[in-house]
Amino acid sequence: MSRRVDVDEKAPPVAIPRPIVDELRRHAWDTLPEECCGLILGDETGRYQRVVRCHNDMNQRHTDDPGLFPRDAKTAFWMRETDYQQALETARAAGQAVTAVYHSHVGVDAYLSDEDLAYAEQEFFPFPEADQIVLGMPVADGRGEQRAHLVEKDLKPSIAVFRRAAAGAPFRGYGSEESAA
């Protein structure tokens, strides 16, 4: 049985500053046809202040052990540990925290999948208070004319925010809207 979490159309959208939205979209386009992943840093003055891109190591994990990791970076992500450790150090030094984990879904909508939930709900997940942000990329492969056509048509990834009301509570899905910087 799927536990997938979709956007609740009745929930008010979450405001994300335009520079953060722009960087998330750039990262998702840059990594096509693979999923992107990364972290967002913030503090009490602003939840979404700085994007930290992380490397998606799923291709390497899949190559090393396809039985344990049957999916590659086109359909899954595995955030490079040194990237997120460095992001944690950067956040602490600036008096910030990791406020969101983000990744893209290629060729499908923005939702929190069973695998995304398993990742975010594991006992040792390093960012239990963080929102989960998913970008739904409107293209199955990002090569050649198809990608150029989508960029030219200004088709943008959908962005959904998934958050909990309290630690351990279920995630709820929200649409997003760009806000001024």
C-alpha positions in Angstrom: 0.0 0.0 0.0 1.4 3.4 -1.0 1.8 6.1 1.6 2.5 8.7 -1.0 1.8 12.3 0.1 0.4 14.7 -2.5 -0.2 18.5 -2.2 -3.3 19.3 -0.3 -5.1 21.7 -2.7 -7.0 23.2 0.3 -3.8 24.1 2.2 -2.4 27.6 1.7 0.8 27.8 -0.4 4.2 28.1 1.2 6.1 31.3 0.3 9.6 30.7 -1.0 11.9 33.6 -1.8 12.4 34.1 -5.6 16.2 33.7 -5.5 15.8 30.3 -3.7 13.2 29.2 -6.2 15.4 30.3 -9.1 18.4 28.3 -7.7 16.3 25.2 -7.1 15.0 25.3 -10.7 18.5 25.9 -12.0 19.9 22.9 -10.1 17.0 20.6 -11.3 17.6 21.7 -15.0 21.4 21.3 -14.6 21.2 17.7 -13.5 18.7 16.4 -16.0 18.1 13.6 -16.9 19.0 12.8 -13.2 17.4 13.9 -10.0 19.1 16.8 -8.1 19.3 17.0 -4.3 20.5 19.4 -1.7 19.7 21.4 1.4 18.4 24.8 2.3 19.7 26.7 5.3 17.8 29.3 7.3 17.1 30.6 10.8 14.3 32.3 12.7 14.5 35.4 10.4 13.9 33.3 7.3 13.3 29.6 6.8 14.7 29.5 3.3 17.9 31.6 3.0 20.6 29.6 1.2 20.7 26.7 -1.2 23.5 24.1 -0.8 23.7 21.8 -3.8 24.7 18.2 -3.0 25.9 15.5 -5.3 23.6 12.7 -6.1 25.6 9.5 -5.5 22.9 7.1 -6.5 24.6 6.1 -9.7 27.7 5.1 -7.8 25.7 3.2 -5.2 23.7 1.4 -8.0 27.0 0.5 -9.8 28.6 -0.8 -6.6 25.6 -2.9 -5.5 22.6 -3.1 -7.9 20.9 -5.6 -5.6 20.8 -3.2 -2.7 20.4 -0.1 -4.8 18.2 -1.2 -7.8 17.5 2.4 -8.9 19.9 4.9 -10.4 20.1 8.7 -10.3 17.3 9.1 -12.9 14.7 7.8 -10.4 16.3 8.2 -7.0 18.8 10.2 -5.0 21.4 9.5 -2.4 22.9 12.7 -0.9 26.7 12.6 -0.7 27.6 12.5 3.0 30.5 14.9 2.8 28.3 17.5 1.1 25.7 17.5 3.9 28.3 17.3 6.6 29.9 20.4 5.1 26.5 22.1 4.9 25.9 21.4 8.6 29.2 23.0 9.5 28.4 26.0 7.3 25.0 26.4 8.9 26.3 26.1 12.5 29.1 28.7 11.8 26.4 31.1 10.5 24.0 30.5 13.3 21.6 28.6 11.0 20.2 25.2 10.6 19.2 22.9 7.8 15.5 23.9 7.3 14.7 21.9 4.2 15.9 18.9 2.1 15.1 19.2 -1.6 15.2 16.9 -4.6 13.6 16.6 -8.0 11.4 14.0 -9.6 12.2 13.7 -13.3 9.2 13.4 -15.7 6.6 13.2 -12.9 4.9 15.5 -10.5 6.0 16.9 -7.2 4.9 14.5 -4.4 6.5 12.7 -1.4 7.0 9.1 -2.6 7.1 6.0 -0.4 11.0 6.1 -0.7 11.1 9.8 0.2 9.0 9.1 3.3 11.2 6.2 4.3 14.3 8.4 3.9 12.8 11.3 5.9 11.3 9.1 8.6 14.3 6.9 9.4 15.5 6.9 13.0 18.9 8.4 12.2 17.7 11.0 9.6 20.0 13.9 10.2 17.4 16.7 9.7 14.2 15.6 11.5 12.8 19.2 11.7 13.5 20.0 8.0 10.8 20.5 5.4 10.9 18.2 2.3 10.8 20.1 -1.0 10.2 18.2 -4.2 10.5 19.7 -7.7 8.4 17.9 -10.4 10.3 18.2 -13.6 8.1 18.4 -16.7 10.4 16.2 -18.9 11.5 12.6 -18.9 14.9 13.4 -20.4 16.7 16.6 -20.5 18.7 16.3 -23.7 18.7 18.2 -27.0 15.6 19.8 -28.5 13.2 18.6 -25.9 15.0 20.4 -23.1 15.6 23.5 -25.3 11.9 23.5 -26.2 10.8 23.3 -22.5 13.2 26.1 -21.5 12.0 28.2 -24.4 8.4 27.7 -23.5 9.3 28.7 -19.9 7.8 25.5 -18.5 8.9 25.5 -14.9 9.1 22.6 -12.5 6.3 22.4 -10.0 7.5 22.9 -6.4 5.8 21.3 -3.4 6.7 21.6 0.2 6.0 18.8 2.7 6.2 19.6 6.4 5.1 18.2 9.7 3.0 20.0 12.4 5.2 18.5 15.0 8.1 16.0 15.3 6.9 12.5 14.3 3.6 13.8 12.9 2.7 12.8 9.3 3.8 15.1 6.5 1.3 17.4 4.8 1.8 18.7 1.2 1.6 22.3 0.3 2.0 24.1 -3.0 4.4 26.9 -3.2 4.5 30.5 -4.4 7.4 32.8 -5.0 7.9 35.7 -2.7 10.1 38.8 -3.0 13.7 38.3 -1.8 
